[in-house]
């Protein structure tokens, strides 16, 4: 049996888009097209602990303040997708996080850890983000992500085998009560010199059974509701389904061959 992970935005949506994405900043992704999957959860009896790889798929989003320092606003996560023989990186977040940063009229940035354990900041261009092609209230924003694994320490969730589909939900009887977790930004403790993603645990409260009223700004959306301990900064975070044991398409992206 091939297990998968539940991956979503903080609002628990499964976005789909047919539109392309433009590259982020000047970072460059290089590597092989079919990396090997890794175990995500360490399972020992009843004890389950999230693997560090899950924390490496998130980046911190924010702006530069008057002193040029990073001011955090939310979380983004990296996904990998591409046709057979190729692989492309994308940065996903909640659209309202992007809107909040744009409203400041300051330089938007993404903060990513490098292989030396320090955070590096790259500029985000508002023109390089794409949104749902037909629903302007869908709380999803996507940009291309290109970064070298020779320089940056990150992982990507494979969209080809890392997303729970309706077929997988039916086959494996996924439903309300199943445990989920999310990883992302804690605004009051994001790390002075490097990103320090936190992990929050919860469960599926309701499966998608028709649209849910999410208020005036988001309207009615088809979502999976989760009940989870949350805190400011997790908007835009991925949400993973945790089964016992399970593996998702969270892949190490190989460094450039020597």
Order of alpha helices (4+ residues) and beta strands (2+ residues): beta-beta-alpha-beta-beta-beta-alpha-beta-beta-beta-beta-beta-alpha-beta-beta-beta-beta-beta-beta-beta
